[in-house]
Amino acid sequence: MERKAEAAIAAEKRATELERQLAEIASAKEKAQQEADAANVEAELVKAEVIAVKARADEAERKAKAAIAVAAQLVAADAQAQAEADAAKEAEPKQGDSINDDATGMKLAYVPSGCFMMGSSTDDEGHENDEGPVHKVCVDSFWMGQYEVTQGQWEKVMGANPSKFKKGGNYPVERVSWNDVQDFIKKLNSSTGKSYRLPTEAEWEYACRANSPGKYCGGDDIDALAWHSKNSGDSTHPVGGKQGNGFGLYDMSGNVYEWCADWYGKDYYASSSQSNPVVPNSGSNRVIRGGAWLSPLRFGRAAFRNWSRPDNSEGYLGFRLVLSVKAL
């Protein structure tokens, strides 16, 4: 009986040990499963992170390509803009350029924008009271007739020649009033579609001086520049017969007086604006400039101002036209 009891106890111990071992195995298996599950979860997280990183990399690559494309477009746009700017600059008129009016044959010279000191001081020889004070004036660029409008050009537009000195189509038209000139301009603009006009007094003096310190329009040698009372033989002469000034304009001094757009204001210089000044729309007389074939020398001075009634037409009154650069 004792042996049976011992055997039973031993068997119970083995069973207990086996149960313990089985429990340990089950526990180890469960732990291994948990670790495997955790590893799988971590692997899935890593996989998801890899996918996210790849997605971010793909997005970054897409954005980089888009940025490169935009940069290329900007470079191309800049290059095109520069090319257009260069072409526009090349197309801009320059001093020395000229254009022709097909309707009349008038030739116009380019007058670049700029600033100058308008008028004369009391110390200047020949100074008149209405030429002061000397003041700074700036004007925009414009085209200006290289010559005074001729009798032939007037006839092409108006059909008749009002001049006193009918010596040829290349002589300046004269005996035209300011009002007559407005009729001429109206007809010319209607036929050409352009916007010709008379120069302002400021434009006229700027064009006359042509950045030169000379007393007259183009220098100090009045005989080389102008037809005046001492060399004209009491008559007008063909346009362009004398030396031109720095802007390529002829007869700005002498031959015939030239009408300007402005009303005459004796004291206007004291209140003149600096940029593209025009005498206010009031008065009874219009400005004439440059002197004429019958004028004393001092009347041909760049600063000399004169006036006449807008309905006055004499054998010494003529004109030349201008055209704004923006009007082309």
C-alpha positions as CSV (number, residue, x, y, z in Angstrom):
1,M,0.0,0.0,0.0
2,E,2.8,2.3,0.8
3,R,4.3,1.8,-2.6
4,K,1.0,2.6,-4.3
5,A,0.7,5.7,-2.2
6,E,4.2,6.8,-3.1
7,A,3.5,6.0,-6.7
8,A,0.3,8.0,-6.6
9,I,2.2,10.9,-5.0
10,A,4.9,10.7,-7.5
11,A,2.4,10.6,-10.4
12,E,0.6,13.6,-8.9
13,K,3.9,15.5,-8.7
14,R,4.7,14.7,-12.3
15,A,1.2,15.7,-13.3
16,T,1.6,18.9,-11.3
17,E,5.0,19.5,-12.9
18,L,3.6,18.8,-16.3
19,E,0.7,21.2,-15.7
20,R,3.3,23.8,-14.6
21,Q,5.4,23.2,-17.7
22,L,2.3,23.3,-19.9
23,A,1.3,26.5,-18.2
24,E,4.8,27.9,-18.8
25,I,4.6,26.8,-22.4
26,A,1.2,28.4,-22.8
27,S,2.4,31.5,-21.1
28,A,5.5,31.6,-23.3
29,K,3.4,30.9,-26.3
30,E,1.0,33.7,-25.4
31,K,3.9,36.1,-24.8
32,A,5.4,35.1,-28.1
33,Q,2.1,35.7,-29.8
34,Q,1.8,39.1,-28.1
35,E,5.3,40.0,-29.2
36,A,4.5,38.8,-32.7
37,D,1.3,40.8,-32.7
38,A,3.2,43.8,-31.4
39,A,5.9,43.3,-34.1
40,N,3.2,43.1,-36.7
41,V,1.6,46.3,-35.4
42,E,5.0,48.0,-35.5
43,A,5.7,46.6,-38.9
44,E,2.3,48.0,-40.1
45,L,3.2,51.4,-38.5
46,V,6.6,51.4,-40.2
47,K,5.0,50.4,-43.5
48,A,2.4,53.2,-43.1
49,E,5.3,55.6,-42.2
50,V,7.2,54.5,-45.3
51,I,4.1,55.0,-47.4
52,A,3.6,58.5,-45.8
53,V,7.2,59.4,-46.4
54,K,7.0,58.2,-50.0
55,A,3.8,60.3,-50.4
56,R,5.5,63.3,-49.0
57,A,8.5,62.8,-51.2
58,D,6.3,62.4,-54.2
59,E,4.4,65.6,-53.3
60,A,7.7,67.4,-52.7
61,E,8.9,66.2,-56.1
62,R,5.7,67.4,-57.7
63,K,6.0,70.8,-56.1
64,A,9.6,71.0,-57.1
65,K,8.7,70.2,-60.7
66,A,5.9,72.8,-60.6
67,A,8.2,75.4,-59.1
68,I,10.8,74.7,-61.8
69,A,8.1,75.0,-64.4
70,V,6.9,78.3,-62.9
71,A,10.5,79.6,-62.7
72,A,11.0,78.6,-66.3
73,Q,7.8,80.5,-67.3
74,L,9.0,83.5,-65.3
75,V,12.4,83.4,-66.9
76,A,10.7,83.2,-70.3
77,A,8.3,86.0,-69.4
78,D,11.2,88.2,-68.2
79,A,13.1,87.5,-71.4
80,Q,10.0,88.3,-73.5
81,A,9.4,91.5,-71.5
82,Q,13.0,92.5,-71.9
83,A,12.9,91.8,-75.6
84,E,9.7,93.9,-75.9
85,A,11.3,96.7,-73.9
86,D,14.4,96.6,-76.0
87,A,12.2,96.6,-79.2
88,A,10.1,99.5,-77.8
89,K,13.3,101.4,-76.9
90,E,14.7,100.8,-80.3
91,A,11.5,102.0,-81.9
92,E,11.4,105.2,-79.8
93,P,12.3,108.2,-81.9
94,K,15.7,109.8,-81.3
95,Q,17.1,113.3,-81.9
96,G,17.9,113.5,-85.5
97,D,14.9,111.4,-86.6
98,S,12.3,112.8,-88.9
99,I,8.9,111.8,-90.4
100,N,7.0,113.0,-93.4
101,D,3.4,114.0,-93.8
102,D,2.1,112.3,-97.0
103,A,-0.8,114.8,-97.4
104,T,1.4,117.9,-97.6
105,G,5.0,116.8,-97.9
106,M,5.8,118.5,-94.6
107,K,8.9,117.1,-92.9
108,L,8.9,117.0,-89.1
109,A,11.9,116.6,-86.9
110,Y,11.9,114.9,-83.5
111,V,12.4,117.2,-80.5
112,P,13.2,115.2,-77.4
113,S,11.7,116.1,-74.0
114,G,13.8,118.3,-71.8
115,C,14.1,121.3,-69.5
116,F,15.6,124.7,-70.1
117,M,15.7,128.2,-68.7
118,M,13.1,130.3,-70.5
119,G,13.3,134.0,-71.0
120,S,16.1,136.5,-70.5
121,S,17.6,138.4,-67.6
122,T,17.9,142.2,-67.4
123,D,21.6,141.9,-68.1
124,D,21.1,140.2,-71.5
125,E,21.5,142.4,-74.5
126,G,18.2,143.3,-76.0
127,H,16.2,142.2,-73.0
128,E,12.5,143.2,-72.9
129,N,10.4,143.5,-69.8
130,D,8.1,140.7,-70.8
131,E,11.0,138.2,-71.1
132,G,11.4,137.9,-67.4
133,P,11.8,136.5,-64.9
134,V,14.0,133.7,-66.3
135,H,12.4,130.5,-65.1
136,K,12.8,126.7,-65.5
137,V,10.4,125.0,-68.0
138,C,10.2,121.3,-68.9
139,V,8.3,120.0,-72.0
140,D,7.4,116.6,-73.3
141,S,8.9,115.4,-76.6
142,F,7.1,116.3,-79.9
143,W,7.6,116.4,-83.6
144,M,8.0,119.8,-85.2
145,G,8.0,121.0,-88.8
146,Q,11.6,121.3,-89.9
147,Y,10.5,124.3,-92.0
148,E,7.8,126.9,-91.9
149,V,4.7,125.7,-93.7
150,T,5.2,126.6,-97.4
151,Q,2.8,128.2,-99.9
152,G,2.7,124.9,-101.8
153,Q,1.7,122.9,-98.7
154,W,-1.0,125.5,-97.8
155,E,-2.4,125.3,-101.3
156,K,-2.6,121.5,-101.1
157,V,-4.9,121.8,-98.1
158,M,-6.7,125.1,-98.6
159,G,-6.7,125.4,-102.4
160,A,-5.6,129.0,-102.6
161,N,-2.5,131.0,-101.7
162,P,-3.0,134.1,-99.6
163,S,0.7,135.1,-99.6
164,K,2.1,138.5,-100.4
165,F,5.3,137.1,-101.8
166,K,4.0,134.6,-104.4
167,K,7.5,133.6,-105.6
168,G,7.2,129.8,-105.5
169,G,5.8,126.8,-103.6
170,N,8.9,126.5,-101.4
171,Y,8.5,130.0,-99.9
172,P,6.8,130.3,-96.5
173,V,3.1,131.0,-96.6
174,E,2.4,134.3,-95.0
175,R,-0.4,136.8,-94.7
176,V,-2.3,134.1,-92.7
177,S,-4.0,135.0,-89.4
178,W,-4.1,132.8,-86.3
179,N,-7.7,132.0,-87.1
180,D,-6.7,131.1,-90.7
181,V,-4.2,128.7,-89.3
182,Q,-6.8,127.0,-87.2
183,D,-8.9,126.4,-90.4
184,F,-5.8,124.9,-92.0
185,I,-5.2,122.6,-89.1
186,K,-8.8,121.5,-88.9
187,K,-8.8,120.5,-92.6
188,L,-5.4,118.9,-92.4
189,N,-6.3,116.8,-89.4
190,S,-9.6,115.8,-91.0
191,S,-7.8,114.5,-94.1
192,T,-4.9,112.8,-92.3
193,G,-6.6,111.6,-89.1
194,K,-3.7,113.1,-87.1
195,S,-3.7,115.9,-84.4
196,Y,-1.5,118.6,-85.8
197,R,-1.5,121.9,-83.8
198,L,0.5,125.0,-83.2
199,P,3.4,124.8,-80.7
200,T,3.0,126.4,-77.3
201,E,5.2,129.3,-76.6
202,A,7.3,127.2,-74.3
203,E,7.7,124.4,-76.9
204,W,8.6,127.0,-79.5
205,E,11.4,128.6,-77.4
206,Y,12.7,125.2,-76.3
207,A,12.8,124.0,-79.9
208,C,14.4,127.3,-81.0
209,R,17.2,127.1,-78.4
210,A,17.9,123.3,-79.0
211,N,20.0,123.1,-75.9
212,S,22.3,125.9,-77.2
213,P,23.3,129.0,-75.2
214,G,23.3,131.1,-78.4
215,K,21.4,134.4,-78.6
216,Y,19.4,133.3,-81.6
217,C,17.8,130.0,-82.7
218,G,20.9,127.9,-83.2
219,G,23.8,130.2,-82.3
220,D,25.1,133.8,-82.3
221,D,25.6,134.3,-86.0
222,I,22.3,135.9,-87.1
223,D,23.3,136.1,-90.7
224,A,24.0,132.4,-90.9
225,L,20.8,131.6,-89.2
226,A,18.1,134.0,-90.4
227,W,16.6,136.3,-93.0
228,H,16.2,139.7,-91.3
229,S,15.8,143.4,-92.2
230,K,19.5,143.7,-93.1
231,N,19.9,140.8,-95.5
232,S,16.4,139.8,-96.7
233,G,16.0,142.4,-99.5
234,D,12.6,143.2,-98.1
235,S,11.2,139.8,-99.0
236,T,10.7,136.3,-97.7
237,H,13.0,133.5,-99.0
238,P,12.7,129.8,-99.7
239,V,12.5,127.8,-96.5
240,G,15.7,126.0,-95.3
241,G,18.0,128.5,-97.0
242,K,19.9,129.2,-93.8
243,Q,21.7,127.1,-91.2
244,G,19.5,124.9,-89.0
245,N,19.8,124.5,-85.3
246,G,20.7,121.5,-83.1
247,F,17.3,119.9,-83.6
248,G,17.4,120.2,-87.4
249,L,14.9,123.1,-87.5
250,Y,15.3,125.9,-90.0
251,D,14.3,129.6,-90.1
252,M,13.3,129.6,-86.4
253,S,14.8,133.0,-86.4
254,G,13.7,135.2,-89.3
255,N,11.9,134.8,-92.6
256,V,8.4,135.0,-91.1
257,Y,7.0,135.3,-87.6
258,E,5.5,132.1,-86.4
259,W,2.2,131.9,-84.6
260,C,2.0,130.0,-81.3
261,A,-1.0,128.4,-79.6
262,D,-0.9,130.6,-76.5
263,W,-2.6,133.9,-75.7
264,Y,-0.1,136.6,-75.0
265,G,0.4,137.4,-71.3
266,K,2.9,140.2,-70.6
267,D,3.5,139.2,-67.0
268,Y,2.8,135.4,-67.4
269,Y,6.4,134.4,-66.8
270,A,6.0,135.4,-63.1
271,S,3.4,132.8,-62.5
272,S,4.2,130.2,-65.2
273,S,4.0,126.5,-64.3
274,Q,7.1,124.5,-64.9
275,S,5.7,121.5,-66.8
276,N,4.4,122.1,-70.3
277,P,3.1,125.6,-69.5
278,V,0.3,127.2,-71.6
279,V,-0.9,130.8,-71.1
280,P,-4.5,130.6,-69.6
281,N,-7.3,130.8,-72.2
282,S,-7.8,134.6,-71.9
283,G,-6.6,137.7,-73.6
284,S,-7.0,139.6,-76.9
285,N,-3.7,138.7,-78.7
286,R,-1.8,135.6,-79.7
287,V,1.9,135.0,-79.3
288,I,4.1,135.3,-82.4
289,R,7.8,134.3,-82.3
290,G,11.1,134.4,-84.2
291,G,11.1,137.7,-86.0
292,A,10.7,138.0,-89.8
293,W,12.3,139.3,-93.0
294,L,11.6,142.9,-91.9
295,S,12.6,142.6,-88.3
296,P,15.6,144.2,-86.6
297,L,18.2,141.7,-85.4
298,R,17.1,141.7,-81.7
299,F,13.6,140.5,-82.8
300,G,15.2,137.2,-83.9
301,R,16.5,136.5,-80.4
302,A,15.4,133.2,-78.8
303,A,13.9,135.0,-75.9
304,F,12.1,137.7,-77.8
305,R,8.3,137.7,-77.4
306,N,5.8,139.4,-79.7
307,W,2.0,139.3,-80.3
308,S,-0.7,140.0,-82.8
309,R,-4.4,139.9,-83.0
310,P,-5.7,136.4,-83.9
311,D,-7.5,137.9,-87.0
312,N,-4.5,139.8,-88.2
313,S,-2.9,138.6,-91.4
314,E,0.2,140.4,-92.7
315,G,3.0,139.5,-95.1
316,Y,5.3,138.6,-92.2
317,L,3.0,136.2,-90.4
318,G,3.5,132.5,-91.0
319,F,3.7,129.3,-88.9
320,R,5.0,125.8,-88.5
321,L,3.2,122.8,-86.9
322,V,3.9,120.3,-84.2
323,L,2.6,116.8,-83.5
324,S,2.7,115.2,-80.1
325,V,4.7,111.9,-80.0
326,K,1.7,110.2,-78.3
327,A,-0.6,111.3,-81.1
328,L,1.2,109.0,-83.6
